[in-house]
Amino acid sequence: MTRSPSPGLREVPLAVNDPQRIPAARYHDRAFFEAEARHLWPHVWQMACRLEEIPEIGDWIEYTNLDTSVIVVRTPGGVRAFHNACRHRGVQLGVGQGNCRAKGFICPFHGWRWDMEGRNTFVHMPELFDEALLDSADLHLRSCRVETWGGSAFINLDDAAPPLVGCLGPITERLDARNIADLKVDWWSSTILSVNWKLAMEAFMESYHLMRTHPQLHAFSTKGATIMGADGTAPGDESFDARAFVDKTVRHLAEISAGMAGMVQDNEVAIARSLLDMPLPDTMPEAAGAFYARLRQEISDQGRAAGAPVPDLNAIAVSHPVKAVEYMFPHFFVLPVFSAMSAYRVRPLGPEECLFETWSLAMYPAGEQRPRPLAPEPMPHDDPRFPEVPRQDYANLPRQQRGLRTQGFEFMRLSRDIEGLISNYQRLIDGYIAGVEPERLAQGSRIVCQGLDMPIADLGF
């Protein structure tokens, strides 16, 4: 099935014609995958690296996605990006990461060189070439658009695309209030999943799966238990017991810390445990509000006392509330709770294969030297070194990928109220494939860049 949203636009294969029904073939059809490769990825802002990966002048990393290879480098004037190809015969100049301050980028084939600003500095035996072939401006490395936000560098292959923050929208304000740019890598892991890249992301766009996939977390979200929210409140019942509530809340935080290994830090759990005996009102939601207010205050105060740039967590819980998972189109997530966050990035490797990366990001004292993060070797998705929660998600995904190919399964059925983010970003992909004008796509992106459990929204096209 194809659809053209309006006259003059491209036909969209396997289009989402009903926002509550997502055609199953979008997750394995090669023609749809190739449409994404041509019309989506070259025009969107892609999270290319953490700025910590390039801390010093001359540090560079290679970012790849499908046929794209880009060098992101820190220069005296800021972060720059270049298409990763020698201007002579196209050999990639950089693989992995390194530092080019002393020698620049040297082609391993014929030895041509470029400095960190992309200027050609050496051609072996230039007399062998016609003068027109060695025009200095034409020999410069081809720049790739790069912008920074939130402690990361984002690249876009489209020079005409709207600015990064204009595409991300209000989510940047919510996360800037939490000092996201000051977070540092605690650890970084990855796995290769035998699933379509979109399927890997959708497991983190709704909490509806919590009951069956993560029963150890669902046990803490029943009536009378704590629910992680901006105001720390939970549903009450007539038999409410403040001491039991605090105990269950602390055990919940410990379960998240163990199961996610980064979303809630060990020191934050320790602070919560230290408050087990604090005086509390004997009614809900007053008890929950008092406990969370004290917990956030202690995390803020103790973090600042240690020299870490922890914001006033109580103030931003009111001024800039966040969801437990915040999504940035097309392939990046952060998961904020208190002072720390987890982060996810997904990149397609083929119609039914993707690279899934996870970071733990924490607040460290300002000026503390941290090691330069190195891209990890992917581990098997069921490796016991992964925390429990992602292993539970990873276990479902290959089975879902196979199930989507089952004869007679034509489309997914979405809840309009809590699975709407899946519909919203899928329809934004259709907008890119159709060729909707960039400003309208940016407007749609600002609507899509939201947290989990969002309702289906009108994207404006």
N, C-alpha and C positions, 0 to 999 in steps of 0.2 A: 504494500500500500504506500502511495506517495501523496504528498499534499503540498501545495504552494500557498503560503499564508496570504498572499495578496499578489495582484498582477505585477509582473516584472521580476519576481523573485524566483530563485531556484526551486525545483521540486525536492521535497524532503522524503527520502525513502523511510518506510516504517514510521511515519510521523505519529506523534501523540495527538490523536483526534479527540479523545475523551480524556480529560485531565486525571480521571480516576483509573484509567486503564493504560498500562505501559506495554507495548508489544514486546513479547519475549525475545523475538529475533534480534532486537536492538543489542542484545548482549552476546551475540555470536555471529551475526551476519557480516561477512567480509565486506560487502559493498557499503554497509553502514559504517563499519570501522574505517574504511578508506575515505568516506565522506567526512568523518571527524578529522582524519589526518590532513585532509586538504583544506577544510573550511573552519574547523574549530581551533586546533592547536596553534596554527600560525598567527592567530588574531587575539589570543587571550594572554593575560598576565600569569606567568608560571613562576612559582616559588623555586628559584634556582639554587640558592644556598643560604645557610646561616652566615651572617657577617663574621662570626667567630672563625669560620673556615678560612678567611682571608684577613687575619688580624694585622699583618705587617705590610709595609709598602713592597710591592712586587709579588705578594702572595696571589696565587690564582687557583681556581678549580675549573674543571670541565663539567658542564651540565649537559646531559643528553636526554632526549625524549624522541622516540621513533627515529626519524632521519636527521633530527636536529642535533648539532653539537656546537656548543657555545662556550667560550672562555670568559669567565668572570674574574676580573683582576682589580686589586686595590692599587691605585696610583696616588701620587701626591695630591692630585686634585679631586680625589674621590673614587668611587667604584665605577669601572667601565666594563663593557662586554664587547666581545668580538666574535664573529663567525669563525669557526675553528677550521680554517683551510689556508694553506700556503697559497700565495697569489701566483706562484709559478705553475705547479702541477697539481695543486689541490690536496696535498698530503696534510693530515691533521697535525697541527703544531703542538698540541698538548693533550695528554691522556692522563686522567686522574687529577693530581694537583701538584703544585710545586711553588717555586719562587723564581721570578725572572728578573729581579733587580740587577743582578750582576751581568748576566749574559743575554737577557732578553729571551725571545722565543726563537729557537733555531730549528729549521726544517731538517728532519733526520735524513732526507733523501739527497738534497743538493746543497744544504748548508745556508740557504738564504735566511736572513735574520730580521727580526722586528723588535722594537723596544716595547715597554709596557704601555705606551700610548698608542701602539699600533703603527708606528712609523717604520718604514723599511730602512734598515741600517747597513745591509750588506747583500750584494748580489755577486756570486762567484763568476768571474770572467764576463763582466758586463759587455765587453766588446763583441761577444757572440750574438748579441740580440740587437734587433732594430731599435733605434732610439725611441720610437713610438711605444714600444712594449715596456719601456722602463720609465715612463712618466711617473714622477714621484707621487703625485696625488693618486694615481691609479694603482700604485703598489701598496698603499696603506691597507692594513687589514680592514675588512668591512665591519663597521660598527653595528652592534645590536643594541636595541633600546634596553635600558636598564633603569629601574627606580628602586629605592630602598624604603622599607617600612617595617616596623615591628621587629627589628633585629635581623631582617632577612633581605636578600636581594632578589628582585623579581625581574624576569626578562619578558620581552614581547617582540616577536618577529615582525610585527606590523608597526611601522613608523607613524601611521595615521590613527592608531587606536587611541581612545580617550585615556587620560592619565590613570595611574594605578588606583590612587585613593578615590577618585571619582567613580571607579568601577566597583570598589569594595563597599563604599558608602558608610553608613552609620556604625557598622561593626568596628571600624577603626577607632572611633571615639570611645566605644565601650572598652576596647582592649588597651588603647593608649592610657586610659585612666588607671589601668592595672599595671602600668609600666612594663608592657610587654617587650619593649626594646631593650630593657635591662636584664632580661632573663638570659641565663647561660646554660649551655648544654651540660647536663649531668651524665646522660648516656644516650646512645643512638643505636638502634638495631633495625634489621630489615629482613624481609622474606619475599620469595617469589611465589605468588599464588596462581593456581591454574583456574583463574576466573577473569572475566572481563573487568576492566578497571572501574567501570561504573558500579558493578555489583559489589566490589570490595568497599566502595565508599558508602553504599546505602545501608550497610549494617550499622552505621554510626549516625544515621540521620533520624532515627526514631528510637524511643525507649520501649516500644510495644513488645519487643522481643525479650525484655528483661526476665519475665516470668519463667520462660522455658530455657533460654540460653544461659542466663546468669542467675540461677536460683539462689546462690549465696548472697547476691545483692538484693534480689526481690524480697528475700525474707525480712529485710529492713525497711521495705517500702509499703508494708501493709498498714491498715488503719491503726492510728495511734503511734506509729513509728516515725522516725525522722525522714523527711524528704529533702534532698539537697536543693535549696532554692535561694533566691537572692535575699529573702528576709529571714531565712532559717526557720520558718514556721512549718508546722505539720498538722494534719487533721487531728482533731481531738475526739475523745469519747468520754462517756460518763465515768469510766473506771480509770481515768488518767492518774498515773503515778509519776511525779516529777523525777524521783530518783531512778525509776526504771527507764524513763525516757532518756535521761542523760547516759545511763549505762548502755542503752541500745544505740544511741547516737555515736558514742565513742567506739563501740564495736563496729558500727557501720563505717566510720572513717578508717579504722584499722583494716577492714576488709577491702575498702577501696585502695588504700595504700599498698596492701599486699597484692591485690589482684591487678592493679594498674601499674604499680611500681614507678610512680612519678607524678600522678595526678594530685595526690595528697602526699606530702613529704613525711618522713618518719618523725622529724622534729615537731611537725604540726600535730601528729597523733599524740606525741608525748605531752604537748601543751594541753590537748583536750583531756588526756588522762589526769593531768594535774588539777583539773577543774571538777572532778567527779563529786567532790564534797561541797562545792560552792552553794551558797543559799539561793533558793529558787522560789518563785511564786508557785502555788499549788494548782494553777489552772493553765490550760492551753488557750491561746497561743503565747500567753505571757511567759511561761517557763521556757519555751523554745526560743523566743525572742531574746530573753535575758541570757540564756546560755550561749547562743551564737554571737550575740553582741560582745560578751566577755571573751569568747574564744577568738573572734576576729581582732579584738583590741590587743590581746596578749600576743598573737602572731605578729601584728603590726609593730608593737612596742619592742618585742624581743628581737625581731628582725632588724629594726632600725638601730637598736642598741649594739648589735653585732656589726653595724656598718653596711647592711644591705639596703637597697633602695625599695623597701616594701611600702606600698601606698597605704593610706588610711582605709583599711578594708571595710570598716563600718560606713564611712562616708560614701564610698563608691558602691556599696551594696544598695544604697538608696538612689544615688545619682546616676549610676551606670550599671544596672543589673545585667547579668549575663546568664546564658544557658550553660548547662554542663558540657555541651559540645557546641562550638561555633564554627560555621563552615564558610570558607572563602573560595568561591568559584574560580577555576573548575576543579582543583584537586588538593586543597590544603585545608586542614582542620587544626584548631587548638581547643584544648579541654581545660578551662580554668575552674578552680575551686576557691582556694585561698591565695597564697602568694606564688604558688608554683603552677605550671601547666604541663600537660602532655601535648604533643603535636604529631599529626599524621600527614604524610604526603603519598599520593598514589600516581604512578606513571604506567601507561600502557606499554606492554611488550609485544602484544599481538591481540587478535580478536578475543582470545580466551586465556590471556596471561597478563599479569601485571606485577610491578614491583611495589611493595607496601613497606613504607618506612615509618618508624616511630621514634620520637625524641622524648626524653624527660628534660624539662627546662625548669631551672630553679633560680632563686635569688641568692647571690653570693655577695660578700662584702665588696664595696666599691674598691677597685684597684687590685683586687686579688687576682693573681696570675692563674689562668686556666689553660690547660693543654689545648692545642689546636685540634678540633674534632676531625676525625678521619672517617671517611665513608666505610661502613661496616660490610663485611662479607655476608651475603644473605644466608640465613639459616633455614632449615626445613620448617614448614609452618607448624608442625607439631613438636618442635624441639622443646624439651622441658625447661630450657633456659628462658623462654618467653614467659611473662606473667600469665596467671590463670585466665584473666578476662580476655585478652586478645587470642589466646589459644582456643577458648570456647568459640569466639567469633570465626576464627580461621577454620575450625572444624566444620562449621555449617556451610561455608562458602563453596567449596568444590562440589558438595552434594547439590547445592542450589544451582550451580552452573550446569550440572548434568540434567537436573530436573527441568530446566528451561528449554531443553531440547526434546522433551518428551512429547510424543505425538498427541495432539489435542490440547496442549497447553499453549494458548495463543497470547495471553496477556496477563500481567500482574493486576491484582485488584487492590487499590489503595484506599485507606481511610482518608476522607477529605480533611479531617481535623488534625490528625497526628502524624500522617505519612505524607503530608503535603510538600515537604521539602524535596522529596524524591520526584514528585511530579513537576515542581517548579524548576529545578535545575535541568531536568530532561527536556522540558519545553524551551528552556533557554538554549540548550544545545541545538534544538531544531531551528531556533532563530539564527544562529550562526551558520548552520548548513544552508538555510534558505537565502542568506545574504541580507538580512534586515540591516538597516543603516546603523552605523556604530553608536550614535548617541542613544538610540532606542535600545540597543543591546546593553549599553552601560546602565540605562535606567532599569532594565530588567535585572541586570546583575546586582544592583543595589537592593532590589527586592529579594533576590535569591540568597544573598549573603546574610544568612540568619542562623539561628540555632536549631537544635533538633526539636521534633514534635511541633513543627509549624503547620498551619493549615494551607490548603491549596490557595494560591494567590493569582490575581490578574497581573500578568507581566506587561501589559500594554501593547501587545502585538499578537 
